Amino acid sequence: MAIKVGDKVPGGNFMTWGAGGPEPKSADDVFAGKTVALFSLPGAFTPTCSAKHLPSYKNNAEALKEKGVDSIVCTAVNDVFVMHAWEKDQNTEDSITMLADGNGYFVKALGLDFDGSGFGMGRRGQRFSLLVKDGIVTHVNIEEPGEYRVSSAEYLLEQL
């Protein structure tokens, strides 16, 4: 069952890029005491993710912060090295925190994973966005397969 408004974000660990390289980051580190715009996408460097989804959050980072968002977080079922390379490629180091969900445990706990084996991608996270306040989900926007609309930063801004 997919996460819904009012649910607590599941615990778990991510990997992120720190000053010395890969570092673990817990869900509590990410969500406790903050308002977080979290978005997930099927994979770094994929066409829609690189051309539309990530840029929507980069281009609207200030507008989201003006609406009370403390941090913008991107997660994907990729390893931390891929996420860091994509962060550098997309120049998002100052606006978006990249969290690698390398084994897909977080998206599975959310009930938002899918089987991308038909595309050679294995298990992945669906395209979605969540607004999370102090660990509690206040907005859930899940895309239909192959769609990109309701998980955009623009759509989330309309809801705030």
C-alpha positions as CSV (number, residue, x, y, z in Angstrom):
1,M,0.0,0.0,0.0
2,A,1.4,3.4,-1.0
3,I,2.1,6.1,1.6
4,K,-0.7,8.6,2.1
5,V,-1.3,12.0,3.7
6,G,-1.0,11.7,7.4
7,D,1.5,8.8,7.4
8,K,4.9,9.1,9.0
9,V,7.8,8.7,6.5
10,P,9.5,5.3,7.1
11,G,12.8,5.2,8.7
12,G,15.8,4.0,6.8
13,N,19.2,5.1,5.5
14,F,20.4,6.8,2.3
15,M,23.8,7.5,1.0
16,T,24.8,11.1,0.1
17,W,27.9,12.8,-1.0
18,G,29.8,14.6,1.8
19,A,33.0,16.5,2.0
20,G,35.0,13.3,2.2
21,G,33.0,11.2,-0.2
22,P,30.0,8.9,0.4
23,E,28.2,9.3,3.8
24,P,25.2,7.6,5.3
25,K,22.2,9.8,6.1
26,S,19.2,8.6,8.0
27,A,15.6,9.4,7.3
28,D,15.5,11.3,10.6
29,D,18.4,13.4,9.5
30,V,16.5,14.4,6.4
31,F,12.9,14.9,7.8
32,A,13.0,15.6,11.5
33,G,12.0,19.1,12.4
34,K,11.9,20.3,8.8
35,T,9.5,20.9,5.9
36,V,10.9,18.9,3.0
37,A,9.9,18.7,-0.7
38,L,10.9,15.2,-1.6
39,F,10.7,14.0,-5.2
40,S,11.6,10.6,-6.6
41,L,12.4,9.6,-10.2
42,P,13.2,6.4,-12.0
43,G,16.8,7.2,-12.5
44,A,19.6,9.7,-12.8
45,F,20.6,10.7,-16.4
46,T,17.3,9.4,-17.8
47,P,15.6,11.6,-20.4
48,T,12.6,13.0,-18.6
49,C,14.4,13.1,-15.2
50,S,17.3,15.1,-16.6
51,A,15.4,17.4,-19.0
52,K,12.3,18.1,-16.9
53,H,11.9,16.7,-13.5
54,L,15.1,17.7,-11.7
55,P,15.3,21.1,-13.5
56,S,11.7,21.9,-12.3
57,Y,13.0,21.7,-8.7
58,K,16.2,23.5,-9.5
59,N,14.4,26.3,-11.3
60,N,11.8,26.7,-8.5
61,A,14.0,26.2,-5.5
62,E,13.6,29.8,-4.3
63,A,9.9,29.8,-4.8
64,L,9.5,26.6,-2.8
65,K,11.6,28.1,0.0
66,E,9.5,31.2,0.0
67,K,6.5,28.9,0.6
68,G,8.2,27.4,3.7
69,V,10.1,24.5,2.3
70,D,13.4,24.1,4.3
71,S,15.0,21.6,1.9
72,I,14.5,20.0,-1.5
73,V,15.5,16.4,-1.7
74,C,15.8,14.1,-4.8
75,T,16.0,10.4,-4.4
76,A,16.4,7.6,-6.9
77,V,17.3,3.9,-6.9
78,N,20.9,4.7,-8.0
79,D,24.2,4.4,-6.2
80,V,25.7,7.4,-4.5
81,F,28.4,7.8,-7.2
82,V,25.8,8.1,-10.0
83,M,23.7,10.6,-7.9
84,H,26.8,12.7,-7.2
85,A,27.9,12.7,-10.9
86,W,24.3,13.7,-11.9
87,E,24.3,16.5,-9.2
88,K,27.5,17.9,-10.7
89,D,26.2,17.5,-14.3
90,Q,22.9,19.3,-13.4
91,N,24.6,21.9,-11.2
92,T,22.3,21.3,-8.2
93,E,24.8,21.2,-5.4
94,D,23.4,24.4,-3.8
95,S,19.7,23.8,-4.3
96,I,18.9,20.1,-4.0
97,T,20.1,17.3,-1.7
98,M,20.7,14.1,-3.6
99,L,19.9,10.9,-1.7
100,A,20.9,7.5,-3.1
101,D,18.4,4.8,-2.3
102,G,20.7,2.3,-3.9
103,N,18.8,-0.9,-3.0
104,G,15.4,0.7,-3.3
105,Y,14.5,0.0,0.4
106,F,13.1,3.5,1.0
107,V,10.7,3.5,-2.1
108,K,9.7,0.0,-1.3
109,A,8.8,1.0,2.3
110,L,6.8,3.9,0.8
111,G,5.0,1.3,-1.4
112,L,6.2,3.3,-4.5
113,D,8.6,0.9,-6.2
114,F,8.1,-0.7,-9.5
115,D,9.7,-3.4,-11.7
116,G,11.6,-1.7,-14.6
117,S,13.2,-5.0,-15.8
118,G,11.4,-4.7,-19.1
119,F,13.6,-1.6,-19.7
120,G,16.8,-3.2,-18.2
121,M,16.5,-1.1,-15.1
122,G,15.5,-3.6,-12.4
123,R,13.5,-2.4,-9.4
124,R,13.1,1.3,-9.3
125,G,11.1,4.1,-7.6
126,Q,8.0,5.5,-9.2
127,R,8.0,9.2,-10.2
128,F,6.3,11.1,-7.3
129,S,6.6,14.0,-5.0
130,L,5.8,14.3,-1.3
131,L,5.7,17.3,1.0
132,V,6.8,16.2,4.5
133,K,6.5,18.3,7.6
134,D,8.5,17.0,10.6
135,G,8.3,13.4,9.3
136,I,4.6,13.5,8.5
137,V,3.4,13.5,4.9
138,T,1.1,16.4,4.0
139,H,1.0,16.1,0.2
140,V,1.3,13.0,-2.1
141,N,1.6,13.3,-5.9
142,I,2.1,10.0,-7.7
143,E,2.5,9.9,-11.5
144,E,0.8,7.3,-13.6
145,P,3.3,5.1,-15.5
146,G,5.0,7.1,-18.3
147,E,3.6,10.4,-17.1
148,Y,5.2,13.6,-15.8
149,R,2.9,16.3,-14.4
150,V,1.9,16.0,-10.8
151,S,5.3,15.3,-9.4
152,S,6.8,18.6,-10.8
153,A,7.8,21.5,-8.6
154,E,5.3,23.7,-10.4
155,Y,2.4,21.3,-9.4
156,L,3.7,21.2,-5.8
157,L,3.9,25.0,-5.7
158,E,0.2,25.2,-6.8
159,Q,-0.7,23.1,-3.7
160,L,1.2,25.3,-1.2
